[in-house]
Amino acid sequence: MTIKDSAGYAASGATNESLAAFDQATRELRCYIGNPVASVDRALEASPEMTMAHALKAWLHLLGTEPAGLEVARGCLRTAAALPATERERGHLEAARLVLAGRWRAAGRVLEDVSAVYPRDGLALQAGHSIDFFTGDSRMLRDRIARALPVWSDAVPGYHAVLGQCAFGLEECGEYAAAERCGRESVEREPRDGWGWHAVAHVLEMQNRPAEGVAWLNGGKDDWTRESFFAVHNWWHLAVFHLERGEIDEVLRIFDGPIHGARSTIVLEMIDATALLWRLHLRGVELGERWQSVADGWAPIATAGNYAFNDWHAMMAFVGAERLAEQQAVLESLELAASEAADTGAFAREVGLPVARAVQAFGQGRYAETVSLLRAARGTAHRFGGSHAQRDLIDLTLIEAALRADMRPLARALAAERLARRPASPLARLLVQRAARDDEGGLRAA
């Protein structure tokens, strides 16, 4: 007898016991809570021949961009290759193989086709949505989900997650009102959905509504922090709202506590820690030994070269910590990656190398060179992934470099551009004021 999953699709090799554990793993992944790896391992213990459980385990080790996860994912795919598989399951396995080969965009297209035929496959949508994020494809972040949304409802488990993904895609395309509605509905349906909380936080960040952002995240803190492996990123959003308000002590408290208090070496959490420190660094905040502990986390994987967006953050940490040898190691790794034909090569070649070089130049006081490199890269920086909010560091670094290079006309123009987008922003007003006068200091809090 063919066993079907909660969306009504055949699950090759599944038993009732393995399917229950698989469903728990997919729910945990949708909400970013619990331990989906342990849950999928239980599914595989119950049925080692469950093809989709191997696919899910591969995705869990690929979508965090952890260098150590690549070999685990390879093992999953080797095992699954010998098992029976439906067309849908083969699509998952092929897409995961393509990610392993550095062909992120091709993997996204395979999952696009899977979702066209099997639109209630929540894992295909979530993995595809993640790939769209890692490749900086804003349109597909929105449209992949929009195509499938008509067949989703409360009758299909995971509807809240699709709404949260819809919200984030709309936000990255600048459709803020619709994004906020969708994100709030996601959280209303499932308060534990960390992605839904995050999608609304992105809307509030892009519309420069920091007071509302603080209220939004503080209002649901127990829901988005409890047993969540996405909590650090939402803490980062909360810290950025406080930073926009000039509340430096609170930002440092959040950094020293939930963001980096545990000295996490999880890549996505190190990205958040690094990005927050660099924002503080640009504002001239004294950071003490904080850079050293973050750099310690990056050091073992400084030459992994599997995703240039990560390498850019590693470079920031090594510049902040003044570690020249590790800065050079990152550049050499990016240069090697840039020689590859796969998407990982394009990420490094088109964006990763220039922005990493710009960060190093900034750290060495070569501000005019930083300006030159970032001006060339900022218009295409989405090609190496991340969100608009994360890539805002490029603009902030560019403005500060222009100020320090005494490139006053450019600095005034860039500051005016930022104020036009964020007319109520204290930071934008401060940048305009600084660009209008001679000032050698950092971006001090207003």
Order of alpha helices (4+ residues) and beta strands (2+ residues): alpha-alpha-alpha-alpha-alpha-alpha-alpha-alpha-alpha-alpha-alpha-alpha-alpha-alpha-alpha-alpha-alpha-alpha-alpha-alpha-alpha-alpha-alpha-alpha-alpha
